Amino acid sequence: MGQGFGQGFGQLPGPYETLRAESRVPAPWQGGRGVLEGAFQVMAVLDQAGQAGLTSLAARSGLPKSTVYRLLGQLAELGAVERQAAVYRLGPRMFRLGQGWQPYPGLRTAAREPVRRLVAATGATVGVSVLREGRTLVLDWAAGQDTALTPLLDVASWPWFTAAGKVQAAGRPDPGPDAPASWPREAAAIRERGVAFDRGEVVEGVCCAAVPLLGAGGAAVGALCVLTTVPERLEPLADIAQRAGEAITARLRQRRPGVAPSRVRPSSFTGPAPMTR
């Protein structure tokens, strides 16, 4: 799994433009589809690039330069885009709107305290993600002690075949694009263990273990993942992450009326003794 997808951790350029480029930018805007689609096209390019000038935005969006200029002015008035000198980037209003996105009711809230305890106990970098439209979308990152992983925190959209994506896809009939022939067997193993692993398959030198976060119906609505650059830590981290995942699942279940509480109470994960590298 993952052959042909791995990339050298130290070889990814700048703020991980290679991974950002995998974010799906819509096809060039066609006339007659409206201002709204054009605005989203421009913002999609800004999301991919981080920041860009007018000429670059026009070239990458496929829109006329005059149209992009007009859209940027309107978006800036709304706080969706901000300008510094001749460079544009997404504005604070988009940040606030993004923080309000709830792919599953209460997921962020339920994960907050168990994630904090997990980071404090292990020193690992921890993420909460969902699988949508064939991508692993990171809702929140919590930085650990390994500063080598810090650049990854700037990447919010990953391929589906990350550990976090696979642990969610394992319970779905259609995992995602480019699933190898061996996927059904791997998915069965993930369901049996309750953990998915990535041993440097997506980013060379970075290992990840992910566990599912279950909603009221028992299906995975998200994933909790722990990252490390020390392969020997992966299995112990996976065991600890499972306990944290159970605590998050319990919190999610208690938020839903008419659903029996999980056997794991939300307060049950207090974290083990701190791990050493």
N, C-alpha and C positions, 0 to 999 in steps of 0.2 A: 504494500500500500504506500502510495506517495512517491514511487519512483518517477523521476522526471519533474517532480514539483519542488524538490528541496533547493534551497538557496543558501550560500555561505552567509553566516551571520555578519561577518565583517565586510562582506562584499556588497551589501545592500546600500545603494547610494543615498546620501543626504538623509532627509527625514522619511526614508523608506518609500521613495517614489515608486519603486517596482511593485510593492504591495498596494499602494494607493491606486496605481494604474489599473488594478484588477476591479476597482469599483466600477460598476456598470454605468457609464454615461450614456444617456439616451441618444438615439440617432439624431443627426442634424435636424433642427427645427424646420418644419415645412410651413410655408405661408398658408394662412387661413385657419391655423389651429389655435390662434389666440395668444394674447400677451402672457397669460399665465404659464403656458408651456415654455415660452421663450425665457421667462424669468427663472423657471426651474432648471432649464438647460444651463443658464449662466451660473446658477448656484451649484449645480452638479459639477461643473468644471472647477469652480473655486474650492469645492470640497475635496476634489481630487488633487488639485495643485497646491492647496494651502493659501497661496496668494498669487496674483498675476496682474499684468497690466492690460490696458484696453486692447491693444493689438493682439496679444497672446490669447485673450479671452475670445475675441472674434474668430481667430483662426481655429481654436480648439472646439468652439461651440458650433461652428458652421453657420453662424448668424452674421448678417451685415454689420460692419463696424458701427454705423450710425444707430442701428437697432440696439446693439449691446450698450452703447453710450446712454441711450435713453432709458433702457431697462435699469442700468446701474444707478442712474439718478433717482429713479422711482424707488428702487430697493433701498438706497441709502436713506431716503426720507423716512422709510418705515423701520429703519434700524436693522434690516436684514443683511445689509452689506455695509462695510465701512471702508473709507478711503484714507490712505496716508500717502501724501505726495501723488505719484502716478500709479500707485499699487492698490489693488482692491483685495479684500478678504471678507469672509463671512462675518456678520456683525453680532453683537451681543443678544439681539432678539432671537436669532436662530439658535444660539446656545440655550437660552431659556426655554424655547419651545422644544428643543431636543431633550432637555432634562425632564420635560413633562411627559415624554412618550412612555407609555406603559404597555408593553407587548402582552403582559399578563398582569391583572390587577394585583398590586401589592408586592410584585417581585423584588423591586429595588429595596423597598422597606423591609421585607422579610429577610433579605440577604445582608443588610448593613451590619448588624451586630455580629452574626457568625463569621462574616468575612473579616471584621476587625480583629476578632479573637484568633482567627486562623493565621493572619499575618503576624500578630503579636507572638503567637506560640511557635511558629516555624521560621519566621523571617522570609518566607517565600513571597513572590509576587502572585497575586490572586486576581482572577477576573470572573465576572458574571456575564454570560452571553446568551443570545437566542439564535436560532437557525431560521432565517427568513430568505425566501427567493433565491435559494441555492448559495447563500453566504452565511458565514458566522459573524454576527454583529455583536460587538462588545458593548454592553450597557455601562459597565463600570470597571475600572482597574484600580487596584490597591497596591501600591509599590512596596516591595520588600527590601531586603538589605543588599541584594545583588544589583549594583549599579549598572552592570553590563546589560541588564534587561530593560533599563529605562527607556531607550529609544522605541521599544515595542509598544509602550504605552500611548504613543502618538497614532497608532494604527487601530482604527475602530472596525474595519471591515476586512475579513479574512476569507479564504476559500472554505468550502463546506467541510473539507477533509482534515481540518484541524481536529485535535482530540475533543475539543468542546463541541464541534460540529458533528463528529462521528457518534458521540455518546447520545446525541439527540436523534440523529438519522437512523440509528440502529433500531428504533422502534417504529419507523415509518416505512411504508411500502416503496416509496421513491426517494432514495437518499439524496440524490443530487446529480449534477452533470458529471460525466466521465467516471462513473463508478466502475472499478475493475471487476472482472469476472469473479474474483476471490471475495468480493464484498459480502455476499450472503453468509459465508463462513465466518468472516471477521465480525459481522454484525451479531451473529449468534454468540460468539465468544464475549463480546462486549455486554450483551444482555445477561449472560450467565455470571460474569464477574461484577457487573455494575460499574465498570470503569473503562474508559478508553485512554490509550497511551499514544503519545507522539514522541519518539526518540530521535529527534533531530530530522524528521522527515520534511517538515515545512520550513523551518529555519535551522540551518546547520548549527549544532552546538547548543541548541535550546531544547530541553525536554519538558513535556507537559503531561499531566494526568488530569482527567476531567470526569466528573460524576454528574448524573442527571438531577435536575430539580423537578419534582413531580407536582402537577396540579391536582385539582380535586378529583378528576376522573382517572388519575393514575398515569396519565401520559406525561412525557417530558415537556415542560414549558420553558426550560432554560437549562443552563449548565454552569457548574462551578469548576473552574480550572486553577491549577497551581503550576507555576513555571519554575524551573531551576536550570542552571548550567552544570550541575553536578549529577551525572546519571545515577550514582549510587543512592541519591536521596529520593529518587522517583517513587519507588515502591512504598517506603514509609510515608511519604507525602500523600500518596493515593489513599492509604488507610485512614489518615487523619482527615483528608478532604471528604471521605465518605461520611464521617460523623458530622462534619459541618453541613454537608448536603442534606442529611437527614433532618438536622435542626431547621434548615431553611424550608424544607418540604413540610415539616410540622407547622411552621408559621403560616405557610400558604394555605394549608388545609383549614386551619382555625379561622382564617378570614372568610371562608365560604359558608354561608348559612346552610344548615341541614347536613353538613358533612361531618362524620365522626372524627374526632381528633386522632392524630397519628399516635403511634406508641411512643414516639420520641417527643418529649416536651421541648418547646422553643428554648428554654433556659438550660437544656441538658448539655449543650456543647460549651464547655468553659475553656477548652483548650488543654492539651497535654503540656508536659514540661517542655520548655523551649528546646528546639533541636539545634545541633551544632553542625556546621558544614564539615 
